[in-house]
Amino acid sequence: MRSSPIRWRRAAAFVGAAALSVVAFRAAPRSDAAPPGRSEPAAVAVSATAVSKTDLPVRLGALGSVVAFNTVTVRPRVDGQLIRVTFREGQLVKRGDLLAQIDPRPAQPARRTCGSRAAGA
């Protein structure tokens, strides 16, 4: 049994194609290797610390307005110009604390008149 020349050609073409694909596979760059001209990326420093239990501050940033839960209206018993305010906004005050001082000069003549009437009675 003789083999025909067509079979030899087919076999030679198959072997040639296989050899060509092996050469192409070996010559192709590998994805795990660094491309030429590029260096490996720099190492990243990592640090570790011991675990501790602490409170974290909670901050809330929002737009809006704040309204006091309780409000008080303060009215003077006499009219006059304020000379001094003795409290700061938001400060806790107690009954009898001096909150403000009013200029006493406009009220002094009326006071003298009332004092002289009381002394004459």
Helices and strands as residue ranges (DSSP letters): H 5-27, E 82-85, E 100-102, G 105-107, H 108-120
